Amino acid sequence: MPDYQFFTTEAALRQAAFTLNAFTTSKLRLTKAPYVPTPTSTRTDLRANECDFDGYPTGGYAIAAYTGPLNYSGGGAVITSPLVNVAYGPAGSPPVGNSVSGWWIEDSAGNVVAAASFSPARPMATVGDGFPWIDQIVLFRNSPPTG
């Protein structure tokens, strides 16, 4: 068996608790198509392509706190966001709609701490459009060595 570096469950929970604190008073922010967030996206890129559909709060949705950490099956630890109900409306004059292509989390200092893309993009252009958003972040999951 080759050398194998790993996190103990205790270490994973401790590090996840540290990460959990960084997510306190964070914001869920959404990107609009055709832009799609990638691992090389910067805060400037994300903000330049932020949604502006009717009903979207300026600066994103406030997230009071993630919960956890809890042991994750298969190793590591998981933290979970509260539910955010993303919804279009009421319609403005003229109405503004977007297709939501992804999301990012900014901490209270404005640092990007997590991001993801949606495939396909989610329409937000008609009263009644919306989706529930819950994020689970798995941290320090161990992968066994191969070979």
Buried (B, 14 or more C-beta within 10 A) or exposed (E): EEEEEBBEBEEBBBBBBEBBEBBEEBBBBBBBBEBBBEEEBEBEBBBEBBBEBBBBEEEBBEBEEBEBBEBBEEBBBBBBBBEBEBBBBEBEEEBBBBBBBBBBBBBEEEEBBBBEBBEEBBBBBEEEBBEEBEBEBBBBBBEEEEE
